[in-house]
Amino acid sequence: MEQERIQTAEQWAVLNYGTALLADTRHTARAVQVATSMARFPMVSLPAQMRSQAGTKAAYRLLGSPKVTYERLIQPHVQHTRMQMQHQKRVLLIQDMTEVDYQQHRATTGLGPIGQGDHQGYLLQTVLAVSPTNRQVFGIAAQKPFLRQPAPEGETTHQRERRKQKESQVWQEQAQSIGMAPADCEYIHVGDRGSDIFAFMEVCQGLGCGFNLRVKHNRRVDLLVDQGNTPIPAAHRRRGKQRDAELGPINHLFEEVRGWASQGQRTLTLDGNHKRPQRDATLCVSWGTMRLWPPDGTSGKGAVPLVVTVVRTWELDPPEGQDGLEWMLVTSVAVNNEEQAWERVDWYRIRWIVEDYHQCLKTGCHIEARQMQTYEGLRTLLGFLAPLAVRLLQLRECARQDPERPACEVLPMDVVKVVAYQAKVSPERLTTRRCWHRIAQAGGYLGRKGDGEPGWKTLWKGWLYIQTLVEGIHLASELTLE
């Protein structure tokens, strides 16, 4: 897959906002200007991004206009992402939800409860389109900000479960908004434990899409895969004393899968975070095909079993004092050998990119520090910050692809010349990896033996520093101080 060149802030803004339908061409032109300024300085406040009182006032007027909405701003980016998806053989659609917390901005109106109900903000469901081969992030395939409904006084357990089910429908809605893959292309929805929703799996299959989800629920299962989606007889679904003793006990997923013997073994490097360091783990893998029974009650009414493959990977000998890793994945994509089983595990591991994306929004774009008077204003601002966070994430992925490729084939030539001058090499000899490492060092990356590759924070800080140098060089060539 050909790696795209890093765009300038102006190029990126025109691509993502130049065709936004804002009912007024002046609004579209202003949106491009605002996006350009944000792309140059993504980590600072809106006034600091606009760099003038007039520019700041114009930006706030744009964000407050009823003709400028989140949906209209995000549409060109989503459309561009989906166009890229259609030219791939396989695309992972990684979906996750996060809470955007505005507890510190008590005066902002229109927000809903988040957390345990003691904070205010909104929920954000994002679907990123990612290549399974090189982890290239194409962009946002679908996204929905929405409010959690407050719990009514005296809410019963049944009512609370119904409210949670209604909230979880956003998974199905996002898949439906993306739709079916074109011919010669395959869409595979990937999710963490929160995506283990029977209705979500049904929707994916109905759209002709695959899914690769981490198991949360210990569902009822059977091994009658030859019966396909033949409905489960009512007598077989009964529990306890109502169940005919001749039918035997009902099988459950966890007990069934944990009884499988290991069918392969591999050592994987597990990424670290602020809670645990990076480490190597020796993992076993097993897999098998079964039928998932539909849930009881209204959520499973009229539903039929789903034939799926379950892949389990677990750690043989975890470090002392640490819980051993175990993932159970339910997938609609066939697994016929060990290599394919590990591929499904790799697809799930790529899911962390969407968590990084939400982290980019919060700590890179400082979305929770932005001050607007209303929830609608915050939604409109998200129309700028959501694609901007993708740009931050893409910079990191670009830094990790084709490390020996000449930097001048990927990065703007003025950036390459500045970095090459600092590295004391000719621009033609500067590789992509060395160039990005020098850029990251300007952002605080030390590059020690155990540090691994630079993350998006140091890359962006270094990128902004180099951009400032480039801007100064261009300015110096046009000015004289005599």
Salt bridges, closest charged atoms under 4 A:
GLU2 OE2 - ARG405 NH2 2.87
GLU10 OE2 - ARG40 NH2 2.05
ASP24 OD2 - ARG26 NH2 2.85
GLU71 OE2 - ARG379 NH2 2.64
ASP96 OD2 - ARG351 NH1 3.77
GLU99 OE2 - ARG148 NH1 3.25
ASP101 OD2 - HIS119 ND1 2.68
GLU155 OE2 - ARG163 NE 2.77
GLU167 OE1 - ARG148 NE 2.96
GLU173 OE1 - LYS144 NZ 2.90
GLU186 OE1 - ARG90 NE 2.87
ASP192 OD1 - ARG214 NH1 3.96
ASP192 OD2 - ARG351 NH2 3.46
ASP196 OD1 - ARG219 NH2 3.05
ASP222 OD1 - ARG291 NE 2.92
ASP296 OD1 - ARG220 NH2 3.00
ASP296 OD1 - ARG237 NH2 3.02
ASP296 OD2 - ARG239 NH2 3.22
GLU315 OE2 - ARG279 NH1 2.61
GLU326 OE1 - ARG258 NH2 2.87
GLU326 OE2 - ARG312 NE 2.86
GLU343 OE2 - ARG90 NH1 3.89
GLU343 OE1 - ARG344 NH1 2.53
GLU355 OE2 - ARG351 NH2 2.52
ASP356 OD2 - ARG396 NH1 2.86
GLU376 OE1 - ARG379 NH1 3.96
GLU397 OE2 - ARG396 NH2 2.79
ASP402 OD2 - ARG405 NH1 3.69
GLU409 OE1 - ARG405 NE 3.01
ASP414 OD2 - HIS474 NE2 3.23
ASP451 OD2 - ARG448 NE 2.97
GLU453 OE2 - ARG433 NH2 3.13
GLU453 OE1 - HIS437 NE2 2.98
GLU471 OE2 - ARG51 NH1 3.89
